[in-house]
Amino acid sequence: MTDAAQTLEELENKLDEAKEHAAGLEMRLAELQAGHQAQAVEFTQVRERLTLIEEERTRHAEQAEQMRTERDAANNAGQVKALQAQLNELMRTLGKP
């Protein structure tokens, strides 16, 4: 009977150890899940910020293109004005009003 009692006690001890180990694994799993959830939230926030930055970059590129177009138009207008002045001067030199 003592052998059976001793064996039973050993099995109960092993069961207790297994339960403690399982509880530790469950805690570790919960910690990992919380960490992964936090990373998922952070990843979503980073993706949102990246989208905003990309939209801002596109807006700035469009503004820069518009400014280049306006600059080119102003340069062309200035050139036309200069050519008109040269033509007027030439016409005056040639004696034509």
C-alpha positions in Angstrom: 0.0 0.0 0.0 2.8 2.4 0.7 4.2 2.0 -2.8 0.7 2.8 -4.2 0.5 5.9 -1.9 4.0 6.9 -2.8 3.3 6.5 -6.5 0.0 8.4 -6.1 1.8 11.2 -4.3 4.5 11.3 -7.1 1.8 11.5 -9.8 0.0 14.3 -7.9 3.3 16.2 -7.6 3.9 15.8 -11.3 0.4 16.9 -12.1 0.9 20.0 -9.9 4.1 20.7 -11.7 2.4 20.3 -15.1 -0.4 22.6 -14.0 2.2 25.2 -12.8 4.1 24.9 -16.1 0.8 25.2 -18.1 -0.1 28.3 -16.1 3.3 29.8 -16.9 2.9 29.0 -20.6 -0.6 30.6 -20.5 0.9 33.7 -19.0 3.6 33.8 -21.6 1.1 33.4 -24.3 -1.0 36.2 -22.9 2.1 38.4 -22.8 3.0 37.6 -26.4 -0.5 38.2 -27.6 -0.5 41.6 -25.8 2.8 42.4 -27.4 1.6 41.4 -30.9 -1.6 43.5 -30.4 0.5 46.5 -29.4 2.7 46.0 -32.5 -0.4 45.7 -34.7 -1.7 49.0 -33.3 1.7 50.7 -33.8 2.0 49.3 -37.3 -1.5 50.7 -38.1 -0.5 54.1 -36.8 2.7 54.1 -38.8 0.8 53.1 -41.9 -1.7 56.0 -41.3 1.2 58.4 -40.8 2.9 57.1 -44.0 -0.3 57.6 -45.9 -0.6 61.2 -44.7 3.0 61.9 -45.6 2.5 60.4 -49.0 -0.6 62.6 -49.5 1.4 65.7 -48.4 4.3 64.8 -50.7 1.9 64.5 -53.6 0.3 67.8 -52.7 3.7 69.5 -52.6 4.7 68.0 -55.9 1.5 69.3 -57.5 2.2 72.8 -56.0 5.8 72.7 -57.3 4.6 71.8 -60.8 2.0 74.6 -60.6 4.7 77.0 -59.5 7.0 75.9 -62.4 4.2 76.4 -64.9 3.5 79.9 -63.5 7.2 80.7 -63.6 7.5 79.5 -67.2 4.4 81.5 -68.1 5.9 84.6 -66.4 9.2 84.1 -68.2 7.4 83.7 -71.5 5.4 86.8 -70.9 8.6 88.7 -70.0 10.2 87.5 -73.2 7.2 88.5 -75.3 7.3 91.9 -73.6 11.0 92.3 -74.3 10.5 91.2 -77.9 7.6 93.6 -78.3 9.9 96.4 -77.0 12.6 95.4 -79.4 10.1 95.4 -82.3 8.8 98.8 -81.3 12.4 100.1 -81.1 13.2 98.6 -84.5 10.0 100.0 -86.0 10.9 103.5 -84.6 14.4 103.2 -86.0 13.0 102.3 -89.4 10.7 105.3 -89.2 7.5 103.4 -89.1 5.1 104.3 -86.4 
